[in-house]
């Protein structure tokens, strides 16, 4: 399982990038999962046109992680590593948010926030400024996925 995080400010275009990536990876017959961090607990997975609803249509498995619950219908909040256990049979898992979680490569959408501190900055492998960078992000994932599979 290859994990990559997409991080950035609110309304920076994270979900639009993730929609592109999940569709393109799925077209390549990869099993793709999506985990969204909802630190304020306002997310809704079943609301049409919500971020999570739009992305989950092109993934095999989706989780929304909030402070009070994780929408895999656990009545508690789970850490990213706990949630990833439910995705281990997939090829690629794209994580939106969890910007303070260490140990996974991160694609930054937009400008770096002041509150992202080291060593998290060191985990940023790519910055996406606009739609013209989406294919660059896809290529990076495919290259590193192939490297991870070869190990």
Beta strands, then each sheet from edge to edge (+ up, - down):
strand 1: 2-8
strand 2: 32-38
strand 3: 61-66
strand 4: 92-96
strand 5: 105-109
strand 6: 124-128
sheet 1: 3+ 2+ 4+ 1+ 5+ 6+
end
